[in-house]
Amino acid sequence: MTEPTIGFIGLGNMGGRMTRCITGKGIEVLGFDAHAPNIEGAGALAAASAGDVADRADVIFLSLPDSRVVEAVVLGDDGLLAHARSGQIIVDLSTANPESTRGIAAALAEKGALYLDAGISGGAAAAEKGVLTLMVGGDEAALDAVRPAMAHFASNVFFMGASGAGHTTKLLNNFLNAVALSATSEVMVAGRKAGLDMDALLGVLNTSSGVNFATLNRFPKIVHGDYLKGGLTNALMMKDVLLYTELIAGLGVAGVHAAGPLASFGAAMATGRTTEISNTVVDVLGDLSGGVRVHNGAEGDAA
């Protein structure tokens, strides 16, 4: 059986890493990115446009910043919709608005193409190792067809339901991620100001009821000055939290916990850290608390 031709559009921080997981195994990937050097960096074959990818690939992965960009790539001139064909499968790995996702899926279905929304989790480190978690919405048979391609960069793939369910799940997950990061940042700043040893404090949190993804995976690096650059930026984290608030408003769910991350990442953007990794929110809260740095050797002074 002939293997499907794989295309990948959006070869930035995450897309580039996922593509390298595929090309690193000797599998050709047809790539397109607005920043051309990203294509070579991912080991992909350069396509002339998104439409060119659609003409030549059977399975197309998208890793783009938001729904606005996804809509431009799919629905725009020389976009995927204009070149879509029956049986083609497009997998959106972006964090996007579920309503927009459902609209795109319906438009592609008229051409016989299938659209899967596949939120990803695990960050740059998991993408580098090829062990991401995917949460997928859309046609389950289409998901089964692309599982072998996904297996190159994901170790856990969950089918969540109809179109939009994957992106909905992603927003729920990312909101908890934002809450954990912003709240843990506040706690670590407080611990530093109280004179506690940062490693010892993390040891307590990680063996107690305060444990979360940030205490386990982010702050053991941050307290030693490694902010794990290359992951989700403050702007993208803010975008995800805002999408979450839109989602729950539409569902009629009381949003009583959004104020913390909205204030934290909003402050990060207001103080010039828009494009920096979201882990730097701890320094934003540190600045607001008198110039505190939680990494060892900082002695509580602003960097």
KAHU-V653784 format. One line per field, one symbol per residue. ss: DSSP state (H for helix, E for strand, - for the rest). phi: phi as a letter, one per 30 degrees, with the letter a starting at -180 (. if undefined). Layout:
BEGIN
ss=???
phi=???
END
This chain:
BEGIN
ss=-----EEEE---HHHHHHHHHHH-----EEEE----HHHHH---EE---HHHHHHH--EEEE----HHHHHHHHH----HHHH-----EEEE-----HHHHHHHHHHHH----EEEEEEEE-HHHHHHH--EEEEEE--HHHHHHHHHHH---EEEEEEEE---HHHHHHHHHHHHHHHHHHHHHHHHHHHHH----HHHHHHHH-------HHHHHHHHHH----------EHHHHHHHHHHHHHHHHHH------HHHHHHHHHHHHH------EHHHHHHHHHHH---------------
phi=.ddddccbcjcdecddddddddddcicdbdcbadceedddddicddcdaddddddccdbbccbbdadededdddcdehcdddcdbdidcccccdcbdeddedddedddddciccbccbdcbkiddddddibdccbcckdddddedceeddddbbcbbcdckdejddddddddddddddddddddedddddddddidddddddededbbdddaedddccdededcicdhdjcdddddddeddddddddddddicdcccdddddddddddddcicecdedddedddddddcjicbddejdhicdd
END
